[in-house]
Every structure is written in C-alpha cells, then in structure tokens.
Amino acid sequence: MTDRREQPRGHGWGSLGVALVLALAVVLFAISARTSGGVDARQPQDLAGLAEVEAARVAELEQQVAVLQAEIEALTDVEPEPLSPADAERLGVANGQKVQVGVNGTAVRATVAVRSDMPAGTVFLEENVAEDNANALDGAELVEVRTS
C-alpha cells in the first residue's frame, strides 16, 4: 500500500477571496459608471469619426495659438522712439524710418516717431526689452543716430 500524505490546505480564504475581489470589482464598475455621468469618453471606433473629432480639436487648438500669438506680439511690440521735428530734419529721417542709435561702437535699432512735443536734442529709447535695449547705451550723454 502506498503512503498518501494529506497535503496542507489553505486557510480557507480561496472562495472568500474570490468573492471579495468580485464584490470590489462590482463596486469599482458602479463608481466608474456613476462618475462618468453617462458620457462615453471613448474615441470613435470608425476612422471617419476619429478624423472629425481630431479635425475639430486641431481647429480649436489653432484658434488658441492665434490668440496667444496676438498676445505675444502685443507684449513684445516695440513702440516707435519719439524724436523732435527739428532733430528729424537735421538728421534727415522721417516718421516710421528705421535708425541706429549708438555710442562707442554699441548701437541699438529704433523706429522714428516724429513728435512735436519732444524737445530738440533728446530721444527716448525703450528699456527692459529683450532686443535693442536702451540699457546698452547706459551712461552715454551724447549718442549718434544713423539711418539703417
């Protein structure tokens, strides 16, 4: 006769564990269905539907990009630099003309705005801007204005 030893069995958690996992799965599915509000958040299953959804999304993103680009341009748009009519005539420059304002080999670019309220011999340049910052000419009392 063969000696059969009885194999030790689990602690009885097998069927209870399966029942517990099943109950938790039902609870999770119920919560998921309730929080989705009946909205099918899945992508369309057909290619034409997916193309429509993505085309609409691209159009929406393009509008957002256009708005952001306009904001960037408005924030980075450099104002023309005011110059008196007498100085504009003496230098031979006109309203809207591009010039270089410099001293000791350092120059910044500017656009002329002829204004009658500007005193002769003065020019105001933009400071704290990324390009052509007037701070580059800091300390200069006399600058040279050249046409670009």
C-alpha positions as CSV (number, residue, x, y, z in Angstrom):
1,M,0.0,0.0,0.0
2,T,1.2,3.5,-0.8
3,D,1.6,6.1,1.8
4,R,-0.6,9.1,1.0
5,R,0.1,12.1,3.0
6,E,-2.5,14.7,3.2
7,Q,-1.5,18.0,1.5
8,P,-2.0,21.0,3.7
9,R,-4.8,23.2,2.5
10,G,-5.0,27.0,2.5
11,H,-6.6,28.8,5.3
12,G,-10.0,28.8,3.7
13,W,-9.5,32.1,2.0
14,G,-9.8,30.8,-1.5
15,S,-13.5,31.1,-2.1
16,L,-13.8,34.1,0.3
17,G,-11.0,35.9,-1.6
18,V,-12.7,35.3,-4.9
19,A,-16.0,36.6,-3.6
20,L,-14.2,39.7,-2.1
21,V,-12.5,40.5,-5.4
22,L,-15.7,40.1,-7.3
23,A,-17.5,42.4,-4.9
24,L,-14.8,45.1,-5.2
25,A,-14.9,44.9,-9.0
26,V,-18.7,45.4,-9.0
27,V,-18.2,48.5,-6.7
28,L,-15.5,49.9,-8.9
29,F,-17.6,49.5,-12.1
30,A,-20.6,51.1,-10.4
31,I,-18.5,54.1,-9.2
32,S,-16.9,54.4,-12.7
33,A,-20.4,54.4,-14.3
34,R,-21.7,57.0,-11.9
35,T,-18.8,59.4,-12.2
36,S,-18.8,59.3,-16.0
37,G,-22.3,60.7,-16.0
38,G,-23.3,58.5,-18.9
39,V,-20.8,60.2,-21.2
40,D,-19.0,57.9,-23.5
41,A,-15.4,59.2,-23.2
42,R,-14.0,56.7,-25.7
43,Q,-12.8,57.8,-29.1
44,P,-15.0,57.0,-32.1
45,Q,-14.4,53.5,-33.3
46,D,-14.6,54.3,-37.0
47,L,-11.9,56.2,-38.9
48,A,-14.1,58.9,-40.3
49,G,-15.5,59.7,-36.8
50,L,-12.0,59.8,-35.4
51,A,-10.9,62.2,-38.2
52,E,-13.8,64.5,-37.5
53,V,-13.0,64.6,-33.8
54,E,-9.4,65.3,-34.4
55,A,-10.1,67.9,-37.1
56,A,-12.3,69.8,-34.6
57,R,-9.6,69.5,-31.9
58,V,-7.0,70.9,-34.3
59,A,-9.2,73.8,-35.3
60,E,-9.7,74.6,-31.6
61,L,-6.0,74.5,-30.9
62,E,-5.2,76.7,-34.0
63,Q,-7.6,79.3,-32.6
64,Q,-5.9,79.2,-29.2
65,V,-2.5,79.5,-30.9
66,A,-3.7,82.6,-32.9
67,V,-4.9,84.3,-29.7
68,L,-1.6,83.5,-27.9
69,Q,0.5,84.8,-30.8
70,A,-1.5,88.0,-30.9
71,E,-0.9,88.4,-27.2
72,I,2.8,87.8,-27.6
73,E,3.1,90.3,-30.5
74,A,1.2,92.9,-28.4
75,L,3.5,92.3,-25.4
76,T,6.7,92.4,-27.5
77,D,5.8,95.1,-29.9
78,V,8.3,97.9,-29.6
79,E,7.0,101.4,-29.7
80,P,8.5,103.9,-32.1
81,E,11.0,106.2,-30.4
82,P,9.9,109.8,-30.3
83,L,12.1,112.4,-31.9
84,S,11.6,116.2,-32.3
85,P,10.8,117.6,-35.8
86,A,13.9,119.7,-35.7
87,D,16.1,116.7,-34.9
88,A,14.4,114.6,-37.6
89,E,15.0,117.3,-40.2
90,R,18.6,117.8,-39.1
91,L,19.3,114.0,-39.2
92,G,17.3,113.6,-42.5
93,V,15.0,110.9,-41.0
94,A,11.2,110.6,-41.4
95,N,8.4,109.2,-39.3
96,G,8.5,105.4,-39.3
97,Q,12.1,105.2,-40.6
98,K,14.5,102.7,-39.0
99,V,17.6,104.1,-37.4
100,Q,20.5,103.0,-35.2
101,V,21.3,104.9,-32.1
102,G,24.8,104.3,-30.8
103,V,27.8,105.3,-28.8
104,N,31.4,103.9,-28.6
105,G,30.6,101.1,-31.0
106,T,27.4,100.0,-29.3
107,A,24.2,100.6,-31.1
108,V,20.5,99.7,-30.8
109,R,17.9,99.8,-33.5
110,A,14.9,102.0,-33.3
111,T,11.9,103.3,-35.3
112,V,11.5,107.1,-35.5
113,A,8.3,108.7,-34.3
114,V,8.4,112.4,-35.1
115,R,6.5,114.3,-32.3
116,S,6.2,118.0,-31.9
117,D,6.1,117.7,-28.1
118,M,9.6,116.3,-28.0
119,P,12.3,118.8,-27.1
120,A,15.1,119.2,-29.6
121,G,18.3,117.2,-28.8
122,T,16.5,114.4,-26.9
123,V,15.4,110.9,-27.8
124,F,13.6,108.4,-25.6
125,L,14.6,104.7,-26.1
126,E,12.9,101.5,-24.7
127,E,14.4,100.0,-21.7
128,N,13.8,96.5,-20.3
129,V,13.0,94.9,-23.6
130,A,14.7,91.7,-25.0
131,E,16.2,93.3,-28.1
132,D,17.7,96.7,-28.7
133,N,17.5,97.7,-25.0
134,A,18.5,101.3,-24.3
135,N,20.4,100.0,-21.2
136,A,23.2,99.0,-23.7
137,L,23.9,102.7,-24.1
138,D,23.8,103.4,-20.3
139,G,25.9,106.3,-19.2
140,A,26.2,108.0,-22.6
141,E,25.3,111.7,-22.6
142,L,25.8,112.1,-26.4
143,V,24.7,109.4,-28.9
144,E,24.9,109.1,-32.7
145,V,21.8,108.5,-34.8
146,R,22.4,106.8,-38.2
147,T,19.9,105.6,-40.7
148,S,19.7,101.9,-41.2
